[in-house]
Amino acid sequence: MRFIIVSARIYFITIAELFHFGVRFIKEVVRPPFEWKEIARQSYLLGFLSLGLVSITAFILGLVLTIQSRPTLVEFGAESWLPSMVSLSIIREIGPVITALICAGKIGSGIGAELGSMRVTEQIDAMEVSGTNPYKFLVVSRVIATTLMLPLLVILADTIALAGCFTAINLKDSISFPLFFRQVFVALNYTDIFPSVFKSILFGFFIGIIGCFMGYQTKKGTAGVGRSANSAVVTSSLAIFIIDLIIAQLSDLLFEL
């Protein structure tokens, strides 16, 4: 019983510290000077260098989803609905969530390990002593980069996943690209796209802020760096599912009105 109480206490303290960390980000992001070069560099490192992994995963996702869905639709004589069904599944839910989870594993762990290493080797302390604002340079730039890059990665992943869907359909049947394109976008409307983009922005923000928080709070030497990287992945992945649930519920409520 005491273990549960202590664990719950640590959990709520961590949430409070993370909230304070995020409030500090909001204050720092609007306060000059602005680290434009570092933001651009982090956007390249965190966004552009993730294109390969995201692209391969998205293409395989489109292939597998189409191949697995086709037999069921054929059984009901609804094979022609395959492009519409896959596009709705990918753009509404699967594309943003899978891309965010990939980025949580790659980007979140990288940020946590990098900042954690800087903390245990006292590089952050040295920046504070020298009069530099390490939070502005290290945290704000990375959170802005992840917030900007993740929606772009999601859009790219959705496009490549649909290309995988087109390829999978043509492995069994033959469909022209104009017809496939028309069937995809006939099923889509703004109520499918806007929630997807909005939650992608939130995913990017929370991946960045959680990764930076875990790295910034690293303690107990090099062993703490591994724990920070692991905590960044686990916590940001959990946050992704919670945000996805909340956005799905809000979307249903708003569009039913």
C-alpha positions as CSV (number, residue, x, y, z in Angstrom):
1,M,0.0,0.0,0.0
2,R,2.8,2.4,0.9
3,F,4.5,1.6,-2.5
4,I,1.3,2.6,-4.3
5,I,1.0,5.9,-2.3
6,V,4.6,6.8,-3.0
7,S,4.3,5.9,-6.7
8,A,1.1,8.0,-7.0
9,R,2.9,10.9,-5.2
10,I,5.8,10.8,-7.6
11,Y,3.4,10.6,-10.6
12,F,1.5,13.7,-9.6
13,I,4.7,15.6,-8.8
14,T,6.0,14.8,-12.2
15,I,2.8,16.0,-13.9
16,A,3.0,19.2,-11.9
17,E,6.6,19.7,-12.9
18,L,5.8,19.0,-16.5
19,F,3.0,21.5,-16.4
20,H,5.3,24.2,-15.0
21,F,7.9,23.3,-17.6
22,G,5.3,23.8,-20.4
23,V,4.2,27.2,-18.8
24,R,7.8,28.3,-18.9
25,F,7.9,27.4,-22.6
26,I,4.9,29.6,-23.4
27,K,6.6,32.5,-21.6
28,E,10.0,32.0,-23.3
29,V,8.7,31.4,-26.8
30,V,7.4,35.0,-27.1
31,R,10.3,36.6,-25.4
32,P,13.3,37.7,-27.5
33,P,15.9,36.9,-28.6
34,F,14.7,34.3,-31.0
35,E,17.0,31.4,-32.0
36,W,16.0,31.2,-35.7
37,K,19.1,29.4,-36.8
38,E,18.8,26.8,-34.1
39,I,15.1,26.3,-34.9
40,A,16.0,25.7,-38.5
41,R,18.8,23.3,-37.6
42,Q,16.6,21.3,-35.2
43,S,13.8,21.3,-37.9
44,Y,16.3,19.7,-40.3
45,L,17.6,17.2,-37.7
46,L,14.3,16.2,-36.2
47,G,12.1,16.5,-39.3
48,F,14.0,16.1,-42.5
49,L,16.2,13.2,-41.1
50,S,13.0,11.4,-40.1
51,L,11.6,11.3,-43.7
52,G,13.1,8.0,-44.6
53,L,11.8,6.0,-41.6
54,V,8.3,7.7,-41.9
55,S,8.1,7.1,-45.6
56,I,9.0,3.4,-45.5
57,T,6.6,2.8,-42.6
58,A,3.7,4.7,-44.3
59,F,4.1,2.8,-47.6
60,I,4.1,-0.5,-45.8
61,L,1.1,0.6,-43.8
62,G,-0.9,1.5,-46.9
63,L,0.0,-1.9,-48.5
64,V,-0.9,-4.0,-45.5
65,L,-4.1,-2.1,-44.6
66,T,-5.3,-2.5,-48.2
67,I,-4.3,-6.2,-48.5
68,Q,-6.0,-7.1,-45.2
69,S,-9.2,-5.1,-45.9
70,R,-9.7,-6.4,-49.4
71,P,-11.0,-9.9,-48.6
72,T,-13.7,-8.7,-46.3
73,L,-15.0,-6.1,-48.8
74,V,-14.9,-8.7,-51.6
75,E,-17.0,-11.0,-49.5
76,F,-19.7,-8.3,-49.3
77,G,-19.3,-7.2,-52.9
78,A,-18.0,-3.8,-51.8
79,E,-14.5,-4.0,-53.4
80,S,-15.0,-0.7,-55.2
81,W,-15.1,1.1,-51.7
82,L,-11.6,0.0,-50.9
83,P,-9.8,3.3,-51.8
84,S,-12.4,5.3,-49.9
85,M,-12.3,3.1,-46.8
86,V,-8.5,3.0,-46.7
87,S,-8.1,6.8,-47.2
88,L,-10.6,7.6,-44.4
89,S,-8.8,5.2,-42.1
90,I,-5.3,6.6,-42.8
91,I,-6.1,10.3,-42.9
92,R,-8.5,10.3,-39.9
93,E,-6.7,8.0,-37.5
94,I,-3.9,5.6,-38.5
95,G,-1.6,8.1,-40.3
96,P,-1.3,10.7,-37.6
97,V,-1.1,8.2,-34.7
98,I,1.5,5.8,-36.3
99,T,3.6,8.7,-37.5
100,A,3.5,10.3,-34.1
101,L,4.5,7.0,-32.4
102,I,7.4,6.6,-34.8
103,C,8.5,10.2,-34.0
104,A,8.0,9.6,-30.2
105,G,10.4,6.6,-30.5
106,K,13.0,8.3,-32.7
107,I,12.8,12.0,-31.9
108,G,11.6,11.8,-28.3
109,S,14.2,9.4,-27.2
110,G,16.9,11.4,-29.1
111,I,15.9,14.6,-27.4
112,G,15.8,13.0,-23.9
113,A,19.2,11.3,-24.4
114,E,20.8,14.4,-25.8
115,L,19.6,16.9,-23.1
116,G,20.2,14.2,-20.5
117,S,23.8,13.8,-21.5
118,M,24.2,17.6,-21.4
119,R,22.7,17.7,-17.9
120,V,24.9,15.0,-16.4
121,T,28.1,16.4,-18.0
122,E,27.1,19.9,-16.6
123,Q,27.0,21.5,-20.0
124,I,23.6,23.1,-19.2
125,D,25.0,24.4,-15.9
126,A,27.9,25.9,-17.8
127,M,25.5,27.7,-20.2
128,E,23.6,29.1,-17.2
129,V,26.9,30.3,-15.5
130,S,28.0,32.0,-18.8
131,G,24.9,34.1,-19.0
132,T,23.2,32.1,-21.8
133,N,19.6,31.0,-21.5
134,P,19.9,27.2,-22.0
135,Y,16.1,26.8,-21.9
136,K,15.6,29.2,-24.8
137,F,18.4,27.6,-26.9
138,L,17.9,24.0,-26.1
139,V,14.2,23.5,-25.2
140,V,12.3,26.2,-27.1
141,S,14.0,25.5,-30.4
142,R,13.4,21.8,-30.2
143,V,9.7,22.1,-29.2
144,I,9.0,24.5,-32.0
145,A,10.8,22.2,-34.5
146,T,8.7,19.2,-33.5
147,T,5.5,21.2,-33.4
148,L,6.2,22.4,-37.0
149,M,7.6,19.3,-38.5
150,L,5.2,16.6,-37.2
151,P,2.2,17.9,-39.2
152,L,4.3,18.0,-42.3
153,L,5.5,14.4,-41.7
154,V,1.9,13.3,-41.2
155,I,0.8,14.9,-44.5
156,L,3.8,13.2,-46.2
157,A,3.0,9.8,-44.5
158,D,-0.7,10.0,-45.5
159,T,0.3,10.7,-49.1
160,I,2.8,7.8,-49.2
161,A,0.3,5.4,-47.5
162,L,-2.2,6.2,-50.2
163,A,0.5,5.4,-52.8
164,G,0.9,2.1,-51.0
165,C,-2.9,1.5,-51.2
166,F,-2.8,2.3,-54.9
167,T,0.0,-0.2,-55.4
168,A,-1.7,-2.9,-53.4
169,I,-5.0,-2.5,-55.4
170,N,-3.1,-2.8,-58.7
171,L,-1.4,-6.0,-57.5
172,K,-4.8,-7.8,-57.6
173,D,-6.9,-5.6,-60.0
174,S,-6.3,-2.7,-62.3
175,I,-7.4,0.8,-61.4
176,S,-6.3,4.1,-63.1
177,F,-4.8,6.8,-61.0
178,P,-7.5,9.4,-61.9
179,L,-10.2,7.0,-60.8
180,F,-8.3,6.1,-57.6
181,F,-7.8,9.8,-56.9
182,R,-11.5,10.5,-57.4
183,Q,-12.6,7.7,-55.1
184,V,-10.2,8.8,-52.4
185,F,-11.3,12.4,-52.3
186,V,-15.0,11.7,-52.8
187,A,-15.0,10.1,-49.3
188,L,-13.1,13.0,-47.6
189,N,-14.3,16.3,-46.4
190,Y,-12.9,19.1,-44.1
191,T,-14.2,17.4,-41.0
192,D,-11.8,14.6,-41.7
193,I,-8.7,16.7,-42.4
194,F,-8.9,19.5,-39.8
195,P,-9.0,17.3,-36.7
196,S,-6.1,15.2,-38.2
197,V,-3.9,18.3,-38.7
198,F,-4.8,19.8,-35.3
199,K,-4.0,16.7,-33.3
200,S,-0.7,16.3,-35.3
201,I,0.3,19.7,-34.1
202,L,-0.5,18.7,-30.5
203,F,1.4,15.4,-31.0
204,G,4.5,17.3,-32.1
205,F,4.3,19.7,-29.2
206,F,3.9,17.0,-26.6
207,I,6.7,14.9,-28.1
208,G,9.0,17.9,-28.0
209,I,8.1,19.2,-24.5
210,I,8.1,15.7,-22.9
211,G,11.4,14.8,-24.4
212,C,13.0,18.1,-23.3
213,F,11.5,17.8,-19.8
214,M,12.8,14.3,-19.3
215,G,16.3,15.2,-20.5
216,Y,16.3,18.5,-18.6
217,Q,15.5,16.7,-15.3
218,T,18.1,13.9,-15.7
219,K,19.9,12.9,-12.5
220,K,22.2,10.1,-11.3
221,G,24.9,10.1,-13.9
222,T,24.9,8.2,-17.2
223,A,22.4,5.7,-16.0
224,G,19.9,8.5,-15.8
225,V,20.4,9.3,-19.5
226,G,19.0,5.9,-20.4
227,R,16.1,6.3,-18.1
228,S,15.3,9.8,-19.5
229,A,15.3,8.5,-23.0
230,N,13.0,5.6,-22.1
231,S,10.7,7.8,-20.0
232,A,10.5,10.3,-23.0
233,V,9.3,7.5,-25.3
234,V,6.8,5.9,-22.9
235,T,5.3,9.2,-21.6
236,S,5.0,10.8,-25.0
237,S,3.4,7.6,-26.5
238,L,0.9,7.6,-23.7
239,A,0.2,11.3,-24.3
240,I,-0.4,10.6,-28.0
241,F,-3.2,8.1,-27.2
242,I,-4.8,10.4,-24.6
243,I,-4.8,13.3,-27.0
244,D,-6.1,11.2,-29.8
245,L,-9.0,10.0,-27.6
246,I,-9.8,13.6,-26.5
247,I,-9.7,15.0,-30.0
248,A,-11.9,12.1,-31.3
249,Q,-14.5,12.8,-28.7
250,L,-14.5,16.6,-29.2
251,S,-14.7,16.1,-33.0
252,D,-17.8,14.0,-32.6
253,L,-19.4,16.5,-30.3
254,L,-18.6,19.5,-32.4
255,F,-19.7,18.0,-35.8
256,E,-22.9,16.6,-34.4
257,L,-24.0,20.1,-33.4
